[in-house]
């Protein structure tokens, strides 16, 4: 059956006499692409040729018996299950998602003894289903193609359910500066501004608006100015893993050298003190590159927030703050909170965070200073401040060194 275009024809036989049922002419063509849905809220509309929805069409099945006409209305229950799925659910149906404690090996042949390991599919990571071979799923995920044991993964309807839990629904800004409003209306006050290519976590999708999470709180943006996608962690090939580990080591060595140099200069300026002067009453005890980063960032608490800025003294936005702090230690970072989610390496959440780590939120980024706290350029109202790291739900925590 063609997945994008399903032709329905209905016939009904009653007793000895068979009556032919026809919608329009002999058939009704239903466009699968006409199905639209909003996740996670329920509800959808089905569009048939001519622009009518199935809720508007009062088509009836009519058959003739010996003494009267029988009328049977067509309902959603009469439609194939795959036709009722939203476009997003169809995408999820073809996923293979790992459900393990750590990871499942990806092999070049569907056999544990003969198959060579070509990559790893980590827990809650996803790949696209290709085929099933003797209890193995062949998948394509990132730059890795191979076989994973089916017992450690889910696909089909189970993947749809799990994907909604482990996937991150994002809205990428496609206009220069996006206004986020307090309510789903052009007449509503502007809550905040977001630059082009930033990715915001979707809270709810409405007909013409989407509710998103930004630093100032939950707000609404027009669907016209964002592009949607659901993000999953992909498999990592063996070559990618080796390259990543080598790159991380090189970056740590470079950053550590820069941090030692900056720390020595700071100690000399402070008469040999081991801690930096700080613009806040908080300072981070200890030594090491991450501690030096945290204390350096704390010097600028109280300074202003400026959208698009990168000056630690005259005004900066969140990613400009992180970028400028790390620049002092010889590390070049992007001026984008979304791009910061790919720098360094993932430490596995706040439970493993150390001073100097980068904490990424929806449309926002900060520097972890230890003790469950962050320093960040928050909003134009607050400027650069110290907050609890859990004041919002982090997307990830990245470590540079």
N, C-alpha and C positions, 0 to 999 in steps of 0.2 A: 504494500500500500504506500503511495506517495505521501511523505510526511508533511508536505506543504500544501497539498491540495487533495482533498478527500471528496469523492463523489458518492453521494448517498442516493439510493433508490429503494423504495419501499413497496413491497407487494404483500397482499394479505389474501389468504384463502379461508373461506367460511363454508364448512360442510362440503357439499358436492360442488357448489358454485364457487369459482375463484374470481375475485375482482382485482383488477390492476389499479394500483395507487400511483398517481403521478403528481409531483410538485412542479408547478409551472408547465413544462412540456412533459418530458419523460423522466427528467432528473432534476435534482437541485444541487448546485455546486456550492460547497461551503468552503470558504477560505480559512485555513488554519491560522493564517497571519491575521485574520480578523478578530481573533480572540485576544482580548487584552485583559490584564489583571493587575491588581495592586497587591504586592506582598509587603508585610505578612497579613494584611487585612483581607477578608474574604470578598468575593464578588467579582463578576466579569460580565462582559457583553459579547454576544456572538453575532457577527455581521454576515448577512447573506448578500448575494449579488443584487444590486439595486439600492443598497444602502439601508435596508431595513434590518432591525435587530430581531432576534428570535422571540423576544418578549413582545414585539409588536405584531408579528405575523400570526394570524389566527387560523393557520392551516389545519385542516381536519382530515382524518382518515375516514372515508365513507365506503361502506360495502352494502350491497343490497341483499336482503334475505327475502323470504317468501312473502312477508307481510309488512316489513318496515325497514327504514334506513337506520344503520347503526353509525354513530358518530363517536370517534375516538381521537382526542387531541394529542398532538405530538408534544413531548416534554423533554427536558434535559436528560432524563433517564434513558431516552431512546438513542442518545448520541454516544459514539465510541469514547472511551475514557481518555484516549490520547488527544482527542479533539477538544476536550474540556480543560486541558492544561494550559497555563499561561506560557508565554514565550520563555520566561525565566525558568519555569518548572521544566519545560522541554530541555533546556540547556542542562539543568541539574540532573535530569534523568540519565543523561549520557556520561555522567561523571563516575569515576571510581575514587572513593575517599578512604584513606587509611584509617583504621580504628584499632590502634595498638598503643602500647605504653610508650614506645620510643619511635621506632621506624620499622618499615618492612623493606627488605632488599628488592631491587629491581634487577632482573637477570635477562641475559640475552637469549635464553632458551628456557622453556617451562619445565625445569627440573632442578631440584636443589643440588644434586650431585654434578650434573653435566652443565648446568647453566652458570655462566660467568657473571659475577656481580658488576653491573654497569652504573648503578646509582642507588639512591635511597629515597623512599617515599615516606616522609616523616608523618607522625600522628596528626590527623586532621588535614593533611595535605591532599591535594586532588590532582587527578589526571583525566584525560579523555579516554573513554572506553573504545577499544578497537574490535576485540573479539575475545571469546572465552575458549580456552583449550585445556581440557582435562583438569578442571579445578584451578586453573590459572587465568588471570585477566591480562590481556595485552593492552598496555596503556601508552599514551603519549602525554608527557607532562614536562613543561619547560623544554629543555634540550635533551631530555631523557626519554627513550623509547625502549620498552621491554616488557617483561612479564612479572607480575606480583601474585602471590598466593591469594586466592579468592577468600579464604577463611579469615584473612586479616583486613579485608576491605568490604565496603558496601557499594552497591550500584543500583540503578533503577529507582523504584519508589522509595527504598531505604535511603538512597543518596539524596533524593529530594528533601526528605525530612532532616537529614543531618546537615545538608548544605545550608539550610536556613539558620542553623546554629553556629556553624564554624566559618561560614563565609562572611565577608564584610561588604555590605552594600554601600557603594560609594557614588558620589555625584561629582564629576570633574567640571570645573568652571570653564566655559568656552567663550567668555567675554572678558574684555580688559579689566574691568572692575565690577564685581557683582555686589549689588545691594541686597543684604539680608534683612527682611522686614519682620516686625514683631507679629504680624498676622498675615494670613494668606490673602492679601489685598494690596493693590498698587497705591491705595490711599493710606496704608498703614505706615507708621513711623519706621525709619531705618534703624535697625539694631546694630549692624556692623557692616564692614566692607571686606570683601575677599578678592584677592588678585587672580588673574587668569591661570589656569592649569592646577590650581589648588584642588585637592580632593577632600570632600566633606562626607562624614558618615551620615547616611540616610536614616532618619528616625521613622518617617512615614511618607508614603507616596500618595498624593491626592490626584484629582483629575488634571488640574493645570498647575499645581504647586507641589513642592516637596518640602517636608519639614527636615531641617538639618541641625547639626550640632556645631556651634562655633564658640569661640572663647567667651563671648558676651552672653551665651545661653542658647536655648533652642529658638530658631527662627525659621522663616519661610522664604524660599526663592522660587521664581518661575521656572517651570520645566524647560522653557525655551532656551535658557542660558546655562544648562548643565547637560552633560552626557552621563548616562548611568552604566555601571558595570558592577559585577560582584567579584571581589578579589579573594583568591584562595592561595595558600602556600603551595608551591610547585615542588616537584621532585628535584633533587640535586644529583647531577651526574658525578661519577667518580673523578673526572677531570676537573669539574667545577669545584668540588670539595677540596681537592689538592690545591687548586689555584687560590681559593678563598683563604685557606689556612696560611698559605705563603704570603698572601697580600696582607692579612691581618697581622702577621708577625712583623712584616716590613713596616707597616703603619705604626705599630706599637713601638718598635725600635726608634723610628724617626720622631714620633711624638714624645717619647720618653726623653730623648736627647734634648729636644726643644724645651720640654718642661723643666729639666734639670738646669738648663741655662737660664730660663726665666725665673725659677725659684731662687737660684744663686743671686741673680741681679736684685730680686726683691728683698732677700735677706741682707744684702749689702746696703741697700737703701734704708732698711729698718734697723740697722745696727746689729745684724746677726740674728734677728728674731726669726722664728721658724714659721710664723703665720703672717699672712698679708693683712694690710690695713683694710677695713671693710666699711662700706657705706651703711651697713646694717649692724644691729647688735649681735648678729649671729656670725660665727666664724667656724670653720671646719678644722678640727684637730687632726694631727697626723701628718704624714708625708706622702709623696708620690705625685704623679702627674694629675690624677683625677682630683685630688685634694687641692692642688694648685689651681686647677681650672675652676673648681667650685668657689674658692676664696677670691679669685680674681673677679668672677661674675658678681659676687656679693658686694664688691666695692661700689657698684653702680645702682644699688637699690635706692629708690626715690627719684631717679632720673625719669624723664618723660618718655611716653610711648608715642611714636609717630608712624602712621601707616606707610609702609614702603621704605622706612628709614633704616639706617645701619650705624648711626652714631651712638656710642655708649654714653655720651655726655649730653648731646643736644637732641636726641630722640631716635628711637629704633622700634621696629616691630619685633615680633617674637623670633622669627627665623633670623632676622638681622642681628638680634642680640646674641643668639647662639653662634652664628657665623663670626661675629666680631670678637667674642670671647675666645673662641678657638683659634682665630687668626693670630692672637697674641702668643700662641704656643706653636706656631708654624704649621697649623693644620688648616687646609682650605675646605670649606663646607659650602653647600649651595644656599642661596637666599630663598628658601622654599621649605615650608614645614612638611609638605608631602614628600619632597625629595630627601629630606632628612631621615625618612623611614628606611632608606636604603644605604645609608652611610655606616661605616664600621661593621659591627655584627650584633645580632640579637642575643640578649642575655637571658631571655625567657621570662620577662616580666619584672614587676617592682620588687618581688621577693628576693631577686638576685641583684638588684641595683646597687651600684657603688657611686660615691661622689665623683662627679664629672660625667656620668652617663647622660645621654640625651633621652628625654622622655617625650614621646610623640603622642599627641592627641588629635582629634578631628579638627583640622584647620589650625593647629597650634603646636608649639614645641617649647621645651623648657630644659633646664640643666638640673640634674639631681644633686643635692648637697648633703645627703645622708639624713638619718633620723626620720625618714618618711616625708621629707620636704624638698621643694624645688625652688629655684630662683628663675624668674621669667619676666619678659616684657608682656604684661597682661593686656590691658586695654588703655584707651586714651584717658579714661577716668582715673585709673589706678597707677599707671606707669609701671616701672620695674619694681616688682614686689617678691616676697617670699610667701609661698602657699604650701598647703598639704598636697602631696603628690596625688592623693586620691580624690581631690576636689572634683575631678572628672575622671571618666574611665579611660586609662591609657590604651592606645592601640599597640604600642611596642616600646621597648627600651633598648637603645643602641649604645654600644661601647666603642669608643675610638681607641683608647689605650687603657 
